[in-house]
Structure formats: C-alpha cells, structure tokens
Amino acid sequence: MDDGNMHHGGMDGMNMSLPSPPPSSSSSSSTNGTTMMMGHNMHSMIHMTFFWGKDALILFNNWPNGDTGMYVLALIIVFIMSLLIELLSRTRFIKPGSNTVASGLVQTLLHVVRVGLAYLVMLALMSFNGGVFLVAVLGHALGFFLCSTAFRKPHHDEPYDLPPISC
C-alpha cells in the first residue's frame, strides 16, 4: 500500500524524504543565507557534525553570534561548568556526624546543581563546536586532577558527598 509519503527503494518502508520548504509569502524574505519569517531569524545551516570556528550558537539563541569575545566567554563558561561538575562530585561538604535531615538537604541541593550543570554542558556540546567540546573535556579533566590524590590525602573511609555521575 502506497500512501504517497513512503518511498520503497530498499528501505523497508522508511520515509527518507526531506520535508519541502514552506511556500514563500509576503511575510518572509531570504537574505544572505538566513530566512526571515515573522521577525525571527531561522538559520539555514544547522551543524550536525563537528566544526571549528566562532560561528556557533551555544545555549542561547543568537549567542555568541559570531563575536570573538563572546565566543571566548562562552568557552570559559563551559570550561567552568565542567570543572564545577567534577569538583561537586569529589568534594566533601558535609562533616561526618552532621544532622541527617540537614545533610540530606545539602546532598539534594548539591545533586540538583551538579545535574543542572551537567545538562547545561550537554546542551552546549550539542552545538557540535570543536572548541566547546575541547573545553568541556579539559574542564572535566582539570576538575578530576585537582580532586585526585595528587593534591589531597586519600581518605578511603570517608566517601564523597555525592556518588560520581555514571555514563
């Protein structure tokens, strides 16, 4: 049965066609690779593979928008968020013998902050920008190194406040 939307060219009924672009009207115009529709910019190029350069959208619409200074700021923010994820995972904030309700609330707050930061880093990585990927990995690596036994005495009897995030 062919409903006009399926292509049966060896793909077992999978629809491999791309949707056609919307018809142009008086409210939309195309200028320099960007389509303007009802006051919103829709970029015609969305990266689905790694690319290098400052022309990335990271976390927010139109940011850093090709500005070198803002791109560097975005990289610094992603680096700091990655570093904080590791530091929150491997630092002891709660003293042994603390009130169980208070320590439970602190652990919950730390968990929420860590997971929120991890999701933000993941969303930044979805920009597929090579620089964002590198600073995220370097931030995690530096955070892990700072909390490793190179800078602190190992305390095998004192676990961390939060278990490490498992992949």
Backbone as a printed PyTorch tensor [residue, N CA C, xyz], in Angstrom:
tensor([[[ 0.8520, -1.1670,  0.0000],
         [ 0.0000,  0.0000,  0.0000],
         [ 0.8980,  1.2300,  0.0000]],

        [[ 0.6530,  2.1250, -0.9490],
         [ 1.4650,  3.3220, -1.0750],
         [ 0.5850,  4.5300, -0.8580]],

        [[ 0.8680,  5.2860,  0.2210],
         [ 0.0420,  6.4540,  0.5160],
         [ 0.6390,  7.7430, -0.0310]],

        [[ 1.6680,  7.6240, -0.8450],
         [ 2.2760,  8.8010, -1.4450],
         [ 3.3950,  9.3920, -0.6200]],

        [[ 3.5270,  9.0240,  0.6520],
         [ 4.5680,  9.5660,  1.5130],
         [ 5.7250,  8.6080,  1.7140]],

        [[ 5.5530,  7.3500,  1.4030],
         [ 6.5970,  6.3650,  1.6180],
         [ 7.3550,  6.1150,  0.3250]],

        [[ 8.6390,  5.9030,  0.4500],
         [ 9.4850,  5.5400, -0.6750],
         [ 9.9830,  4.1330, -0.4310]],

        [[ 9.6680,  3.2210, -1.3530],
         [10.0020,  1.8200, -1.1460],
         [11.2270,  1.4420, -1.9630]],

        [[12.3100,  2.1550, -1.8350],
         [13.5250,  1.8860, -2.5950],
         [14.5220,  1.0930, -1.7880]],

        [[14.1250, -0.0180, -1.1830],
         [15.0640, -0.8380, -0.4410],
         [15.1890, -0.4330,  1.0170]],

        [[14.3840,  0.4700,  1.4990],
         [14.4900,  0.9220,  2.8920],
         [13.3580,  0.3620,  3.7380]],

        [[12.6630, -0.6350,  3.2560],
         [11.6040, -1.3000,  4.0110],
         [10.5610, -0.3330,  4.5670]],

        [[10.1070,  0.5850,  3.7360],
         [ 9.0160,  1.4740,  4.1290],
         [ 9.4180,  2.6640,  4.9600]],

        [[10.7130,  2.9180,  5.1470],
         [11.1290,  4.0800,  5.9320],
         [11.0460,  5.3170,  5.0620]],

        [[10.5100,  6.3750,  5.5880],
         [10.3890,  7.6220,  4.8510],
         [11.7270,  8.3350,  4.9070]],

        [[12.4080,  8.4220,  3.7920],
         [13.7200,  9.0500,  3.7390],
         [13.6790, 10.3990,  3.0360]],

        [[12.4840, 10.8810,  2.7000],
         [12.3960, 12.1560,  2.0090],
         [12.4310, 13.2910,  3.0240]],

        [[12.9540, 14.4240,  2.6000],
         [13.0090, 15.6000,  3.4520],
         [11.7650, 16.4320,  3.2140]],

        [[11.2460, 17.1020,  4.2340],
         [10.0700, 17.9370,  4.0250],
         [10.4010, 19.0990,  3.1060]],

        [[ 9.4510, 19.4640,  2.3000],
         [ 9.6750, 20.5770,  1.3840],
         [ 9.6030, 21.8800,  2.1570]],

        [[10.3290, 22.9060,  1.6870],
         [10.3040, 24.1820,  2.3940],
         [ 8.9240, 24.8110,  2.2870]],

        [[ 8.5690, 25.6280,  3.2880],
         [ 7.2560, 26.2680,  3.2450],
         [ 7.1760, 27.2220,  2.0600]],

        [[ 5.9840, 27.3920,  1.5100],
         [ 5.8500, 28.3090,  0.3830],
         [ 6.1800, 29.7210,  0.8150]],

        [[ 6.8200, 30.4480, -0.0770],
         [ 7.1800, 31.8170,  0.2740],
         [ 5.9590, 32.7020,  0.1620]],

        [[ 5.8940, 33.6580,  1.0570],
         [ 4.7800, 34.5980,  1.0730],
         [ 5.3240, 35.9950,  1.2560]],

        [[ 4.4560, 36.9300,  1.3730],
         [ 4.9040, 38.3080,  1.5270],
         [ 5.5210, 38.5570,  2.8960]],

        [[ 5.2670, 37.6600,  3.8840],
         [ 5.8030, 37.8790,  5.2240],
         [ 7.1880, 37.2720,  5.4080]],

        [[ 7.7200, 36.5690,  4.3890],
         [ 9.0590, 36.0020,  4.5270],
         [ 9.9180, 36.4360,  3.3690]],

        [[11.1800, 36.6490,  3.6630],
         [12.1370, 37.0040,  2.6250],
         [13.4570, 36.3380,  2.9530]],

        [[14.2270, 36.0620,  1.9220],
         [15.5050, 35.3960,  2.1190],
         [16.6260, 36.3750,  1.8400]],

        [[17.5560, 36.4980,  2.8090],
         [18.6930, 37.3900,  2.6360],
         [19.9400, 36.7220,  3.1480]],

        [[20.9090, 36.5400,  2.2710],
         [22.2540, 36.1170,  2.6460],
         [22.2750, 34.8310,  3.4720]],

        [[21.5200, 33.8040,  3.0650],
         [21.5730, 32.5190,  3.7360],
         [20.7130, 32.4160,  4.9810]],

        [[20.0170, 33.4750,  5.3440],
         [19.1620, 33.4610,  6.5240],
         [17.7430, 33.7650,  6.0940]],

        [[16.7910, 33.0110,  6.5770],
         [15.3990, 33.2440,  6.2420],
         [14.7470, 34.0310,  7.3600]],

        [[14.1030, 35.1250,  7.0140],
         [13.3960, 35.9400,  7.9980],
         [11.9160, 35.5980,  7.8940]],

        [[11.3480, 35.1070,  8.9840],
         [ 9.9310, 34.7850,  8.9930],
         [ 9.2930, 35.4200, 10.2130]],

        [[ 8.3690, 36.3310, 10.0000],
         [ 7.6150, 36.9790, 11.0670],
         [ 8.5280, 37.5280, 12.1580]],

        [[ 9.6310, 38.1400, 11.8000],
         [10.5010, 38.7870, 12.7620],
         [11.5070, 37.8790, 13.4370]],

        [[11.5600, 36.5850, 13.0960],
         [12.5010, 35.6570, 13.7170],
         [13.5350, 35.2140, 12.6980]],

        [[14.7700, 35.0430, 13.1330],
         [15.8200, 34.5180, 12.2680],
         [15.8190, 33.0080, 12.3430]],

        [[15.8230, 32.3700, 11.1970],
         [15.9670, 30.9200, 11.1420],
         [17.2080, 30.6450, 10.3110]],

        [[18.2640, 30.1470, 10.9250],
         [19.4930, 29.8760, 10.2100],
         [19.2820, 28.6870,  9.2820]],

        [[19.7220, 28.8520,  8.0550],
         [19.5300, 27.7760,  7.0930],
         [20.5610, 26.6740,  7.2800]],

        [[21.6140, 26.9140,  8.0640],
         [22.6650, 25.9200,  8.2670],
         [22.7170, 25.5240,  9.7370]],

        [[22.3300, 24.3040, 10.0360],
         [22.4330, 23.7650, 11.3880],
         [23.4700, 22.6560, 11.3290]],

        [[24.5120, 22.7720, 12.1280],
         [25.5920, 21.7940, 12.1050],
         [25.1650, 20.5200, 12.8060]],

        [[25.3850, 19.4020, 12.1510],
         [25.1150, 18.0970, 12.7360],
         [26.3950, 17.2610, 12.7910]],

        [[27.5190, 17.8920, 12.5380],
         [28.8350, 17.2840, 12.6730],
         [29.7440, 18.3110, 13.3220]],

        [[30.8840, 17.8490, 13.8590],
         [31.8100, 18.7850, 14.4820],
         [32.3260, 19.7820, 13.4610]],

        [[32.4440, 21.0190, 13.8920],
         [33.0230, 22.0750, 13.0680],
         [33.8390, 22.9810, 13.9650]],

        [[34.7280, 23.7330, 13.3590],
         [35.5880, 24.6440, 14.0960],
         [35.2150, 26.0610, 13.7110]],

        [[35.2700, 26.9460, 14.6620],
         [35.0190, 28.3500, 14.3790],
         [34.1500, 28.9880, 15.4340]],

        [[34.0930, 30.3120, 15.3750],
         [33.3550, 31.0790, 16.3710],
         [31.8970, 31.2720, 15.9950]],

        [[31.4880, 30.8180, 14.8300],
         [30.1100, 30.9920, 14.3660],
         [29.2400, 29.8490, 14.8630]],

        [[29.0510, 29.7790, 16.1550],
         [28.2510, 28.7230, 16.7770],
         [27.1720, 29.3640, 17.6300]],

        [[26.1030, 28.6250, 17.8380],
         [25.0880, 29.0320, 18.7940],
         [25.2310, 28.1230, 20.0050]],

        [[25.5420, 28.7250, 21.1520],
         [25.8330, 27.9470, 22.3530],
         [24.8440, 28.3520, 23.4450]],

        [[23.9670, 27.4380, 23.7950],
         [22.9910, 27.5510, 24.8850],
         [21.8500, 28.5330, 24.6260]],

        [[22.0860, 29.6660, 24.0110],
         [21.0470, 30.6680, 23.8370],
         [20.9620, 31.0870, 22.3730]],

        [[19.7800, 31.4870, 21.9530],
         [19.5840, 31.9490, 20.5960],
         [20.4210, 33.2070, 20.3390]],

        [[21.0950, 33.2320, 19.2160],
         [21.9400, 34.3590, 18.7940],
         [23.0940, 34.6570, 19.7520]],

        [[23.6010, 33.6110, 20.4360],
         [24.7620, 33.8300, 21.3070],
         [25.7700, 32.7400, 21.0920]],

        [[26.9740, 32.9950, 20.8370],
         [27.6990, 34.2530, 20.8240],
         [27.5760, 35.0530, 19.5330]],

        [[26.8630, 34.5470, 18.5310],
         [26.5240, 35.2860, 17.3130],
         [27.7540, 35.7430, 16.5280]],

        [[28.7930, 34.9350, 16.4950],
         [29.9680, 35.2210, 15.6820],
         [30.9400, 36.2230, 16.2770]],

        [[30.6380, 36.7850, 17.4200],
         [31.5270, 37.7360, 18.0860],
         [32.6300, 36.9570, 18.7960]],

        [[33.8780, 37.2740, 18.4940],
         [35.0060, 36.5300, 19.0560],
         [35.0560, 36.6280, 20.5730]],

        [[34.8490, 37.8090, 21.1220],
         [34.8870, 37.9810, 22.5710],
         [33.8060, 37.1750, 23.2730]],

        [[32.6130, 37.1650, 22.7100],
         [31.5210, 36.3960, 23.3080],
         [31.7470, 34.9010, 23.1400]],

        [[32.3770, 34.4920, 22.0380],
         [32.6950, 33.0720, 21.8440],
         [33.6940, 32.6090, 22.8990]],

        [[34.7090, 33.4270, 23.1610],
         [35.6870, 33.0900, 24.2030],
         [35.0020, 33.0410, 25.5650]],

        [[34.0950, 33.9700, 25.8350],
         [33.3460, 33.9510, 27.0920],
         [32.5150, 32.6710, 27.2050]],

        [[31.8870, 32.2580, 26.1120],
         [31.1020, 31.0150, 26.1210],
         [31.9990, 29.8200, 26.4260]],

        [[33.1960, 29.7930, 25.8340],
         [34.1340, 28.7010, 26.1060],
         [34.5560, 28.6960, 27.5710]],

        [[34.8000, 29.8650, 28.1340],
         [35.1860, 29.9620, 29.5460],
         [34.0490, 29.4680, 30.4400]],

        [[32.8210, 29.8270, 30.1070],
         [31.6740, 29.4020, 30.9120],
         [31.5140, 27.8870, 30.8570]],

        [[31.6470, 27.2990, 29.6720],
         [31.5300, 25.8370, 29.5490],
         [32.6550, 25.1560, 30.3260]],

        [[33.8670, 25.7040, 30.2550],
         [35.0100, 25.1570, 30.9990],
         [34.7310, 25.1770, 32.4980]],

        [[34.2430, 26.3160, 33.0120],
         [33.9820, 26.4470, 34.4480],
         [32.8640, 25.4990, 34.8760]],

        [[31.8120, 25.3770, 34.0540],
         [30.7340, 24.4540, 34.4120],
         [31.2440, 23.0210, 34.4690]],

        [[32.0910, 22.6170, 33.5170],
         [32.6460, 21.2570, 33.5240],
         [33.5350, 21.0360, 34.7440]],

        [[34.3310, 22.0270, 35.0760],
         [35.1930, 21.9490, 36.2550],
         [34.3550, 21.8150, 37.5290]],

        [[33.2880, 22.6050, 37.6360],
         [32.4370, 22.5490, 38.8180],
         [31.7300, 21.2060, 38.9630]],

        [[31.3610, 20.5870, 37.8480],
         [30.7250, 19.2700, 37.9210],
         [31.6440, 18.2810, 38.6140]],

        [[32.9120, 18.2760, 38.2310],
         [33.8780, 17.3590, 38.8460],
         [34.1500, 17.7320, 40.2970]],

        [[34.2720, 19.0220, 40.5790],
         [34.5400, 19.4370, 41.9570],
         [33.3700, 19.0890, 42.8730]],

        [[32.1420, 19.2750, 42.3950],
         [30.9760, 18.9200, 43.2060],
         [30.8800, 17.4160, 43.4300]],

        [[31.3630, 16.6510, 42.4650],
         [31.2860, 15.1970, 42.5860],
         [32.3230, 14.6360, 43.5460]],

        [[33.4160, 15.3500, 43.7630],
         [34.5310, 14.7750, 44.5090],
         [34.9700, 15.6120, 45.7030]],

        [[34.1010, 16.4470, 46.2130],
         [34.4370, 17.2860, 47.3570],
         [33.5240, 16.9440, 48.5250]],

        [[34.0750, 17.0510, 49.7100],
         [33.3120, 16.7500, 50.9230],
         [32.8380, 18.0540, 51.5440]],

        [[31.5240, 18.2690, 51.5180],
         [30.9370, 19.4650, 52.1080],
         [30.2980, 19.1820, 53.4540]],

        [[29.8970, 17.9540, 53.6960],
         [29.1720, 17.5840, 54.9090],
         [30.1240, 16.9080, 55.8760]],

        [[30.1550, 17.4150, 57.0870],
         [31.0160, 16.8250, 58.1120],
         [30.3850, 15.5300, 58.6220]],

        [[31.2280, 14.5220, 58.8930],
         [30.6840, 13.2860, 59.4700],
         [30.0080, 13.5830, 60.8090]],

        [[28.8790, 12.9440, 61.0390],
         [28.1380, 13.1390, 62.2780],
         [27.1660, 14.2990, 62.2240]],

        [[26.9530, 14.9060, 61.0460],
         [26.0110, 16.0240, 60.9290],
         [24.5800, 15.5230, 61.0350]],

        [[23.6730, 16.4540, 61.2710],
         [22.2480, 16.1590, 61.3240],
         [21.8440, 15.4890, 60.0040]],

        [[21.1360, 14.3650, 60.0920],
         [20.8220, 13.6080, 58.8820],
         [19.8610, 14.3510, 57.9640]],

        [[18.9190, 15.0930, 58.5210],
         [17.9740, 15.8440, 57.6840],
         [18.7030, 16.9860, 56.9740]],

        [[19.5120, 17.7240, 57.7160],
         [20.2550, 18.8270, 57.1160],
         [21.2430, 18.3160, 56.0750]],

        [[21.9470, 17.2210, 56.3860],
         [22.9030, 16.6920, 55.4150],
         [22.1830, 16.1420, 54.1810]],

        [[20.9800, 15.5870, 54.3700],
         [20.1930, 15.1240, 53.2310],
         [19.7670, 16.2770, 52.3280]],

        [[19.3960, 17.3960, 52.9450],
         [19.0190, 18.5680, 52.1570],
         [20.2160, 19.1390, 51.3960]],

        [[21.3720, 19.1690, 52.0520],
         [22.5830, 19.6600, 51.3810],
         [22.9490, 18.7400, 50.2230]],

        [[22.8840, 17.4260, 50.4430],
         [23.1810, 16.4850, 49.3670],
         [22.2100, 16.6520, 48.2040]],

        [[20.9510, 16.8660, 48.4970],
         [19.9540, 17.0610, 47.4450],
         [20.2460, 18.3310, 46.6610]],

        [[20.5670, 19.4100, 47.3500],
         [20.9010, 20.6650, 46.6800],
         [22.1390, 20.5020, 45.8030]],

        [[23.1710, 19.8500, 46.3310],
         [24.3830, 19.6170, 45.5380],
         [24.0870, 18.7630, 44.3110]],

        [[23.2430, 17.7690, 44.4820],
         [22.8750, 16.9070, 43.3600],
         [22.1370, 17.7010, 42.2780]],

        [[21.2050, 18.5540, 42.6870],
         [20.4510, 19.3650, 41.7290],
         [21.3850, 20.2980, 40.9630]],

        [[22.3040, 20.9480, 41.6560],
         [23.2480, 21.8470, 41.0000],
         [24.1390, 21.0730, 40.0330]],

        [[24.6480, 19.9190, 40.4790],
         [25.5340, 19.1190, 39.6160],
         [24.8040, 18.6250, 38.3740]],

        [[23.6020, 18.1120, 38.5290],
         [22.8520, 17.6180, 37.3780],
         [22.4720, 18.7690, 36.4440]],

        [[22.0800, 19.9020, 37.0100],
         [21.7660, 21.0690, 36.1830],
         [22.9590, 21.5240, 35.3610]],

        [[24.1320, 21.5790, 35.9860],
         [25.3440, 21.9450, 35.2570],
         [25.6810, 20.9110, 34.1880]],

        [[25.5050, 19.6420, 34.5050],
         [25.8000, 18.5950, 33.5260],
         [24.8790, 18.7090, 32.3130]],

        [[23.6060, 19.0010, 32.5420],
         [22.6830, 19.1780, 31.4140],
         [23.0410, 20.4090, 30.5900]],

        [[23.4510, 21.4880, 31.2490],
         [23.8560, 22.6780, 30.5030],
         [25.0930, 22.4050, 29.6470]],

        [[26.0560, 21.6680, 30.1900],
         [27.2400, 21.3140, 29.3980],
         [26.8310, 20.4280, 28.2250]],

        [[25.9290, 19.4800, 28.4660],
         [25.4540, 18.6230, 27.3820],
         [24.7880, 19.4510, 26.2860]],

        [[23.9600, 20.4060, 26.6700],
         [23.3090, 21.2520, 25.6780],
         [24.3170, 22.1090, 24.9250]],

        [[25.3460, 22.5870, 25.6030],
         [26.3950, 23.3430, 24.9160],
         [27.1270, 22.4530, 23.9180]],

        [[27.3580, 21.2060, 24.2890],
         [28.0260, 20.2690, 23.3790],
         [27.1810, 19.9770, 22.1490]],

        [[25.8870, 20.1370, 22.2630],
         [25.0190, 19.9010, 21.1160],
         [25.1590, 20.9710, 20.0450]],

        [[25.9840, 21.9810, 20.2800],
         [26.2990, 22.9510, 19.2350],
         [27.2540, 22.3440, 18.2080]],

        [[27.8490, 21.1900, 18.5410],
         [28.8030, 20.4700, 17.6880],
         [30.0360, 21.3050, 17.3630]],

        [[30.3490, 22.2640, 18.2020],
         [31.5230, 23.0910, 18.0010],
         [32.7290, 22.4080, 18.6330]],

        [[33.8160, 22.2870, 17.8830],
         [35.0200, 21.6150, 18.3730],
         [35.6210, 22.2950, 19.5880]],

        [[35.5960, 23.6270, 19.6260],
         [36.1410, 24.3590, 20.7710],
         [35.3530, 24.0880, 22.0420]],

        [[34.0360, 24.0300, 21.9220],
         [33.1900, 23.7340, 23.0860],
         [33.4900, 22.3330, 23.5900]],

        [[33.6420, 21.3840, 22.6780],
         [33.9580, 20.0090, 23.0730],
         [35.2900, 19.9520, 23.8170]],

        [[36.3100, 20.6250, 23.2750],
         [37.6290, 20.5940, 23.9170],
         [37.6130, 21.2110, 25.3120]],

        [[36.9680, 22.3720, 25.4820],
         [36.9900, 23.0000, 26.8050],
         [36.1540, 22.2040, 27.7990]],

        [[35.0980, 21.5280, 27.3440],
         [34.3080, 20.6970, 28.2570],
         [35.1500, 19.5290, 28.7550]],

        [[35.8630, 18.8750, 27.8590],
         [36.7110, 17.7480, 28.2590],
         [37.8480, 18.2420, 29.1520]],

        [[38.4690, 19.3580, 28.7940],
         [39.5530, 19.8990, 29.6210],
         [39.0550, 20.3200, 31.0030]],

        [[37.8700, 20.8790, 31.0910],
         [37.3040, 21.2530, 32.3850],
         [37.0780, 20.0380, 33.2700]],

        [[36.5190, 18.9760, 32.6890],
         [36.3390, 17.7370, 33.4580],
         [37.6880, 17.1570, 33.8730]],

        [[38.6590, 17.1870, 32.9590],
         [39.9760, 16.6230, 33.2630],
         [40.6610, 17.4050, 34.3850]],

        [[40.6250, 18.7350, 34.3160],
         [41.2610, 19.5420, 35.3590],
         [40.5550, 19.3560, 36.6980]],

        [[39.2350, 19.3050, 36.6950],
         [38.4950, 19.0740, 37.9350],
         [38.8320, 17.7340, 38.5490]],

        [[38.9400, 16.7110, 37.7220],
         [39.3090, 15.3930, 38.2190],
         [40.7240, 15.4190, 38.7830]],

        [[41.6520, 16.0870, 38.0690],
         [43.0360, 16.1520, 38.5170],
         [43.1590, 16.9000, 39.8440]],

        [[42.4400, 18.0100, 39.9720],
         [42.5110, 18.7900, 41.2110],
         [41.9830, 18.0220, 42.4110]],

        [[41.0430, 17.1250, 42.1870],
         [40.4720, 16.3460, 43.2870],
         [41.1310, 14.9840, 43.4450]],

        [[42.1040, 14.6920, 42.6020],
         [42.7640, 13.3940, 42.6970],
         [43.7430, 13.3880, 43.8670]],

        [[44.3990, 12.2780, 44.0610],
         [45.3270, 12.1420, 45.1870],
         [46.5810, 12.9710, 45.0170]],

        [[46.7450, 13.6160, 43.8730],
         [47.9150, 14.4730, 43.6820],
         [47.8730, 15.6730, 44.6240]],

        [[46.6790, 16.1260, 45.0040],
         [46.5740, 17.3150, 45.8280],
         [45.9190, 17.0760, 47.1770]],

        [[45.4820, 15.8720, 47.4430],
         [44.8620, 15.6170, 48.7460],
         [45.1830, 14.2130, 49.2150]],

        [[45.1390, 14.0480, 50.4950],
         [45.3940, 12.7380, 51.0780],
         [44.1940, 11.8310, 50.8160]],

        [[44.4410, 10.6250, 50.4130],
         [43.2940,  9.7340, 50.1930],
         [42.6510,  9.3320, 51.5170]],

        [[41.3520,  9.4480, 51.5660],
         [40.5740,  9.0430, 52.7370],
         [39.6060,  7.9730, 52.2730]],

        [[40.0180,  6.7460, 52.3500],
         [39.1850,  5.6600, 51.8530],
         [37.9810,  5.4030, 52.7500]],

        [[38.0720,  5.8270, 54.0060],
         [36.9580,  5.5900, 54.9050],
         [35.9180,  6.7040, 54.8300]],

        [[36.2300,  7.8400, 54.1830],
         [35.2940,  8.9460, 54.0550],
         [34.8660,  9.0720, 52.5920]],

        [[33.6620,  8.6040, 52.2650],
         [33.2140,  8.7280, 50.8790],
         [32.8610, 10.1780, 50.5490]],

        [[32.7590, 10.4610, 49.2700],
         [32.3390, 11.7860, 48.8350],
         [30.8740, 11.9790, 49.1800]],

        [[30.4380, 13.2380, 49.1930],
         [29.0500, 13.5270, 49.4970],
         [28.1080, 12.9750, 48.4240]],

        [[28.5330, 13.0470, 47.1830],
         [27.7120, 12.5760, 46.0720],
         [28.4410, 11.4700, 45.3290]],

        [[27.7380, 10.4490, 44.8960],
         [28.4040,  9.4270, 44.0830],
         [28.7650, 10.0240, 42.7250]],

        [[29.8340,  9.5320, 42.0910],
         [30.2010, 10.0500, 40.7670],
         [29.0930,  9.8060, 39.7610]],

        [[28.9690, 10.7100, 38.7920],
         [27.9870, 10.5410, 37.7180],
         [28.4630,  9.4210, 36.8420]],

        [[27.5850,  8.4440, 36.5940],
         [27.9700,  7.3200, 35.7420],
         [27.4550,  7.5630, 34.3390]],

        [[28.2530,  7.1830, 33.3750],
         [27.8800,  7.3870, 31.9660],
         [27.1670,  6.1650, 31.4400]]])
